[in-house]
């Protein structure tokens, strides 16, 4: 067997390993990179089991690293999907307080989301909660509606590929 040489070897073919390899190649296109993965395909653990949601930044403490990275990452993810022709859906979010005891928590999430510049956020009452989600009921809610400019349907499960082109969707 012929010996192969690599400039960098990355252990793990999940989202972190693949993103790291991609970043190296963007910075230094001539690098020879090997990715070592113990499974038969990439993304078989946490990466392949996530919900596929692009988080808005509602839950993170304002000013925290998580809040900043979530906000920056959300926008970069949308840009990347647009550039690569990867379909996604901005489906909105509805957080509901079922009774008076949950209003304080809802207010806290509202303050966090506002401080984290979550776009399109507004408070809604019981009637609008039912309009947005007929199977939900509550006394007040925080809504980030589906934008009119929402793009395509999100794939039922993220597809990972080693190609520079988006993976085919079924």
C-alpha positions as CSV (number, residue, x, y, z in Angstrom):
1,X,0.0,0.0,0.0
2,X,1.4,3.4,-1.0
3,X,2.0,5.8,1.9
4,X,-0.1,8.9,1.9
5,X,0.8,12.2,3.5
6,X,-1.5,14.8,4.9
7,X,-1.0,18.3,6.2
8,X,-3.8,17.9,8.8
9,X,-5.7,15.0,10.2
10,X,-9.0,15.6,11.8
11,X,-10.6,13.0,14.1
12,X,-14.4,12.9,13.8
13,X,-16.7,13.4,10.8
14,X,-19.4,15.3,12.6
15,X,-20.4,18.9,12.2
16,X,-17.4,20.2,14.2
17,X,-14.8,18.1,12.4
18,X,-16.3,18.9,9.0
19,X,-16.6,22.6,9.7
20,X,-13.0,22.7,10.9
21,X,-11.9,21.0,7.7
22,X,-13.9,23.4,5.6
23,X,-12.4,26.4,7.5
24,X,-8.9,25.1,7.0
25,X,-9.5,24.7,3.3
26,X,-11.0,28.2,2.9
27,X,-8.0,29.7,4.6
28,X,-5.4,27.4,2.9
29,X,-6.9,25.8,-0.3
30,X,-3.9,23.7,-1.0
31,X,-4.0,21.7,2.2
32,X,-4.3,17.9,2.1
33,X,-6.7,17.0,4.9
34,X,-7.8,13.6,6.1
35,X,-10.9,13.1,8.2
36,X,-10.9,10.0,10.4
37,X,-14.4,8.6,11.2
38,X,-15.0,5.4,13.0
39,X,-18.5,5.0,11.5
40,X,-19.2,3.9,7.9
41,X,-20.6,7.4,7.1
42,X,-20.2,10.9,8.4
43,X,-22.6,12.6,10.9
44,X,-23.8,9.4,12.6
45,X,-23.9,10.7,16.2
46,X,-25.0,14.1,17.6
47,X,-24.7,15.8,14.2
48,X,-27.1,13.3,12.6
49,X,-29.6,13.4,15.4
50,X,-30.3,17.1,15.8
51,X,-33.6,18.7,15.0
52,X,-32.3,20.8,12.1
53,X,-33.5,24.0,13.7
54,X,-31.7,27.3,13.1
55,X,-32.1,28.9,16.5
56,X,-33.2,32.6,16.8
57,X,-31.5,33.4,20.1
58,X,-34.5,33.5,22.4
59,X,-33.1,31.5,25.3
60,X,-29.5,32.8,25.7
61,X,-28.4,35.4,28.3
62,X,-27.9,38.8,26.5
63,X,-24.3,39.6,26.0
64,X,-23.2,36.0,26.4
65,X,-20.9,34.2,24.0
66,X,-23.8,31.8,23.2
67,X,-26.1,34.7,22.4
68,X,-23.6,36.3,20.1
69,X,-22.6,33.1,18.3
70,X,-26.3,32.2,17.9
71,X,-27.1,35.5,16.3
72,X,-24.1,35.5,14.0
73,X,-24.5,31.9,13.2
74,X,-28.2,32.2,12.3
75,X,-27.4,34.9,9.7
76,X,-24.3,33.1,8.4
77,X,-26.4,29.9,8.1
78,X,-29.0,31.7,6.0
79,X,-26.4,33.2,3.8
80,X,-24.6,29.9,3.3
81,X,-27.9,28.1,2.4
82,X,-28.7,30.9,-0.1
83,X,-25.2,30.8,-1.7
84,X,-25.3,27.0,-2.0
85,X,-28.9,26.6,-3.0
86,X,-29.8,24.6,0.1
87,X,-33.5,24.7,0.9
88,X,-34.6,25.8,4.4
89,X,-37.7,27.2,6.0
90,X,-38.1,30.1,8.4
91,X,-41.1,28.6,10.2
92,X,-41.4,31.1,13.1
93,X,-41.8,30.4,16.8
94,X,-44.6,30.6,19.3
95,X,-43.9,30.4,23.1
96,X,-47.0,30.2,25.2
97,X,-47.8,30.9,28.8
98,X,-50.6,28.5,29.7
99,X,-51.5,30.3,33.0
100,X,-50.5,33.2,35.2
101,X,-47.7,31.2,36.9
102,X,-45.8,31.1,33.5
103,X,-46.0,34.9,32.7
104,X,-42.8,35.7,34.5
105,X,-40.8,33.2,32.5
106,X,-42.4,34.4,29.3
107,X,-41.5,38.0,30.1
108,X,-37.9,36.9,30.9
109,X,-37.7,35.1,27.5
110,X,-39.2,38.2,25.8
111,X,-36.5,40.4,27.4
112,X,-33.7,38.0,26.3
113,X,-35.0,37.7,22.8
114,X,-35.3,41.5,22.5
115,X,-31.8,42.1,23.8
116,X,-30.5,39.4,21.4
117,X,-32.2,41.2,18.4
118,X,-34.5,38.4,17.5
119,X,-36.3,39.7,14.4
120,X,-40.1,40.1,14.2
121,X,-40.9,39.3,17.8
122,X,-44.2,40.4,19.2
123,X,-46.6,39.5,22.1
124,X,-49.9,37.9,21.3
125,X,-53.1,37.1,23.2
126,X,-55.3,34.0,23.4
127,X,-57.1,34.5,20.1
128,X,-54.0,35.0,18.1
129,X,-52.3,32.0,19.8
130,X,-55.1,29.9,18.4
131,X,-54.9,31.5,14.9
132,X,-51.1,30.8,14.8
133,X,-51.4,27.3,16.2
134,X,-55.0,25.9,16.5
135,X,-53.9,23.1,18.8
136,X,-52.4,25.4,21.4
137,X,-54.0,27.5,24.1
138,X,-52.7,30.0,26.6
139,X,-53.2,33.4,28.1
140,X,-50.3,35.1,26.4
141,X,-47.6,34.2,24.0
142,X,-44.4,35.5,22.3
143,X,-44.5,35.0,18.6
144,X,-41.9,35.3,15.9
145,X,-44.0,34.8,12.8
146,X,-43.0,33.0,9.6
147,X,-41.6,35.7,7.4
148,X,-43.3,36.3,4.0
149,X,-39.9,35.8,2.3
150,X,-39.5,32.3,3.7
151,X,-37.5,30.1,1.3
152,X,-38.5,26.6,0.2
153,X,-39.3,23.6,2.5
154,X,-36.7,22.4,4.9
155,X,-35.4,18.9,4.2
156,X,-36.9,16.4,6.6
157,X,-33.4,15.5,7.8
158,X,-30.2,17.3,7.1
159,X,-28.1,15.6,4.4
160,X,-24.3,15.7,4.8
161,X,-22.1,15.5,1.8
162,X,-18.4,15.7,1.1
163,X,-19.1,17.3,-2.2
164,X,-18.8,21.1,-2.8
165,X,-22.3,20.9,-4.3
166,X,-25.5,20.6,-2.2
167,X,-26.7,17.0,-1.7
168,X,-29.7,15.9,-3.7
169,X,-32.9,16.1,-1.8
170,X,-35.4,13.3,-2.0
